[in-house]
Amino acid sequence: MEVPAVSVLQSLIAGRWLGTDAAVPLHSAVNGSLIHHTHAEAIDFGETVAFARGTGLPALMAMDFQQRAARLKALAAYLNERKEQLYAISAHTGATRSDGWIDIEGGTGTLYAYAGMGGNELPSGNLIHEGPALPLGKKGGFSGTHILVPRGGVAVHINAFNFPIWGLLEKFAPSFLAGMPCIAKPATATSYLTEAAVRLMFESGLLPAGSLQLVIGGTGDLLDRLQGQDVVTFTGSADTAAKLRTHRNVVAQSIPFNAEADSLNCAILGPDVSPDDEEFELFVKEVAREITTKAGQKCTAIRRAIVPRKHIDSVASKLRDRLAKIKVGDPSVEGVRMGALASRDQQRDVAERVALLSSGNEIVFGAADGFAPIGEGVANGAFFAPTLLLCRDASRNSAVHDVEAFGPVSTLMPYDDLDEALALAARGKGSLVGTLVTHDPKVAARAIPVAAAWHGRLLILDREAAVESTGHGSPLPQLKHGGPGRAGGGEELGGIRAVKHYLQRAAVQGSPTMLAAVTGEHVRGAALNESDTHPFRKHFEDLQIGDSLLTHRRTVSEADLVNFGGVSGDYFYMHFDEIAAKESPFGKRIAHGYFVLSAAAGLFVSPAPGPVLANYGLDTLRFVKPVGIGDTIRARLTCKRKTDRNRKDANGQGQGVVAWDVEVTNQDDELVASYDILTLVAKRSA
């Protein structure tokens, strides 16, 4: 392994790199060589916070959700093009190539995911309308709704050592998308990899000034300088989370605090699974993978493997055989599948905790089973043997549910029935993730609702899911990452939910016209803009919220029902059986709901070629009141929402997305159908 020249890491503060004097030495986890120092210079956190507020916040707010999403996509591409630089540095953290992939490309993948979700789900501008608006009066002149807006504060992200890049980016992506400047503080042990990633991000020119600052070393009085509009997020131990959560200023200012803490996650082998089932082998593979991936240094790793008592020895034997085949050592050596812990301090900590866990329990596999890391200089590294313990009476042993060895360590424990297995799982007092391996839907239906009270995420693994499963230990941007109790009680990721954690929700009351003006969306009852120009004849730039068309009328005939039934093949009795229809709650034959939908389109569509390019969906469709033969319907089409995604087609033609509100009424002006249409609309200029 190539040893880099020893350098002093620098903090990125107020747009400049700070640090020339050496302080804390940092060593390679693989061979113990000195590779970096933290810097000795003190950080002025007053300047740091002021720069985030005074420069970073205005720069981010000069962009909208769509523009920030596009910037995330470009940043992900920039980092991916330079990922080999990061892989080379990552090896010194003890990570294998596959470990590094989780951290590096998992991080850029999260940027891509939030770029996509932001581009597809968020509006233009910096306000999200959480509708629908609700009428609060009887005459239609007073309504209420909810909006989400940027908080106008700073996000402080305090990260753990185990994922120096993913940990940074999975918090940065939703914060940036929400328009919140970030101050990131990585754990010191692996901060050199985070610093390398931030340098690339800074050099890309894609970060608005002040949108990201990096703190190498301690946080000093940073938390004392925060205000109520700010947010603090933390990943690490439950003990540290508790200290930060109760920080005097955090409490006094009611600063939102999100914690993702290490937890004693579990995997349960279902009572239906026997050694001859595919699921049995899936369970063994999953537990072994979670022990060895990142040398077990994952907040989501399986710490407790809960197995039917009759199969405990068989599982132990298979796991022992699998772990014995794992080559541990320098990640640069071919065939090595497990690297080192992040530091010698971490190595000592894991050893101390294994000593606590092994008291009164059996060591199925560990250092005594021929542990010999391979590679040059590894004797000075932070390697630790894959360790599998067996606790035969986990209901009486508290240590296995309370003590976490944050390394390649897991404990097997037997159960006699499913209720006992679920009780053992709950003894973790709150976990980030749990896995149930079963092939019986009844077992899953019984166990998951019980386990969900104690877990933030649950994986049901069987032979069908295994084909595509991302595994027990892999948080995904689309799903929540966090857990109750010991796991911190917080939420990260979860798609756009994570962005909303960094926004402020407010209820707004007023007339529909005022609510429409505030939200940038048409609200029913608001003033309309009616003209001789059909809304479908207007280009994206020319359309205004509230542009509306009230169509001519159409009377529904029996021929309509017969023809639509013939075209659709829908001969449901309510449309064709006079006697049965009379005995129904409606008392008569009624038109197909989708005929009403189609007839309404025929009323409002402008058929000639024009700016409306495509209809790609309906939202919020409801059939409110039946339409019978002889009823007369008409439609109102109103421009509800415009989203400029800053995209062009292959010919360079600009496009935007328009949502149209459609109300279909009958001859008594009663609403019979309601929905939104989503269309792609061309811009005037290329």
C-alpha positions, 0 to 999 in steps of 0.5 A: 500500500502506498503511503501518502506524504504526511500533510496537515488537514484543513478546515473549509471556513468562510470560503478559505482553507484553514490550517498549517500547524500540525496537531493530532496525528492520524494513522493508516488503519492498515499499517499504522503509518502516519498519514496526516495531522489535524490542524492546530489553529482554532476555528472562529465559529462566530465567523463560520456561522456568520458566513453561512448566514450572510453568504451561504443562505442568500446564495442558496435562496437565489436558486429554487428547488429545481435549480438546486436539484440540478446542481446536486446532479452535476456534483454527483457526476463530478465526484464520480469522475474522480472517484478513484482518487477517493478510493485510493484514500479510502483504503487507509481507513481499512475499507476494501473496494466493496466497502469503499463502494458503499461509502463513495458511490453510495454517497454520490448515488444519494446525490443522484437520488435527491437530484431526481426526487427534487426534480420530479417532486418539488416545485419551481420556487422555494415554497411547497404547498401541502394541499389541498386547501380546506374550506373553513367557512360555508360561503367559500370565502375562507380557507386554510392550507399548509405551506413549507418554506426554507427555515432561513437557518444553518444545518450543523451535521456531526458525523461518525467515522465509519462512512466519511463520504456517505455520511457527509453526502446523505445529510448534505443532499436534503439540506442543500435541496432545502436551501440550508447551508451546511457546517459539516464536522466529520469524526477525526479518525477518518476525517482525511477522507471527508476532507478529500471529498469536500476539496473536490466539491469545492474545486468543482465550482458547483457549490454556492459560496458558504453552502458547505463548510468543513470542520476538522477537529472539535466543534468548540462553541459552535452549538452555543452560536446556533438559533431557533431556525437552525438544525443539528443532526448527529450520527454516532453513539447513543451516549454522545447523542444524549449529551448533544441533545441536552446541550444548554443552547439546543434546549433553550432555543428549541433547535431541532435535533436529529440523531441516528445512533448505533443500535443492537440490530437483529435478524430473526430466522423464522420458525417456518425455516428449516436447514433444507430451505433456501431461506436458511442459507440466505440467513447465514449469508446475511449475518456473515455479510453484516459481520464482515462488511466494513469490518462490522463498522456499520450502525445497521450491522446485525449484532444479534442473530435470533434463531429457533433453538432446534437450529441454533447449532446448525446455524452456528456451524454454517456461520463458523465455516463461512467466517473461516473462509474470509481473508482479512488484511490489507485491502490492496492484497488480492483476495482480501474480503475484510479490512481493518477497523478505522483506528487502533483506538477503535480496535481497543474499544471493540476488544473491551466490549467483546470481553464483556459479551463473552463473559458467560457465553461461548465463542463460536469463532474468533481470534483463536481460530487462526486469525492472521491478517495478510499484507505488509505492515499489518501487525501495526494495523487495526485489524480485528478477527470476525467474532461470533458469540453464542448466548444460549439463554438470552432472556437472562443475559442483559449484556447481549442486549445492552453492549455493542461491539462496533466491529465484526462481532455478532451474537447468536441466541436461540428462541422457543417460539415467535413471541420469544423471538420478538421479545428478544428483538425488543430487548435492544430498546430501539433499533435502526433495522431488523430482518425477518427471514421467512417464507411464510406470509403468515409469519411475516404478517404476525411478526412485522407489526410487533417488531415495527414498534421497535425498529425504524426499518424492517427487511423481510427476506425470502427467496423471492426478495433475495433476487434484488434485495439490497440487504439488511445493512443498506439504507436507501435514499427513498426510505427512512433511516433512523429508529426509536429509542436507543437508535436515536428517535430520529429520521434521515433520508426517506425521500422528500420527507428528509427535505421537509425536515429542513423546512418550516411548516406553517398553516395559512388561512385566508380567501382562496384568492389570497391562498392561490397568490401565496402558494403559487397554485390555483385554489378552488374558489379563487379568482379565475382568468378567462379569455378568448384564448384556449389555455392549451394554446398558450406556451409555458411562459404565457400561462398564468395560474388561474387561466381557465376555460369553462366548456360547452355542455354535453348530454349523456345518452344511452348510446354513449354507454353502449358505445363506451361499453363496446370500446372498453369491454366494461359491461358492469351491471350498473351501466347495462342492467336496468332492473339491477340498477334500479335496485342499487343505491343509485336507483338507475343506470349510470355512466362509466366513470371513465366515460365521464373522464373521456367525455370531459377531455373531449369537451376541453381539449384543443385538438390542433397541434400546439404547445401542449405536447403530452399528457402523462398522468392524472392525480387525485381522481375522484368520482364524486356523484353518479352521472345518469342517462339524460344528465348534462355535464360540462368541465372547467379546466384551470391552470393549477401549477407550473413547474419549470424543470429547466429541461430541453428536448433533443431539438433544444426546445424548452419545456415545463410541466403544468398541472391542470385542475379539472372540475366536471359538473352536472346540470345542477352545478353539482361536482361529479368528477374531480382530478388533476391532469399533468401535461408537458408544455413547450416554451416559446423559445428554444 
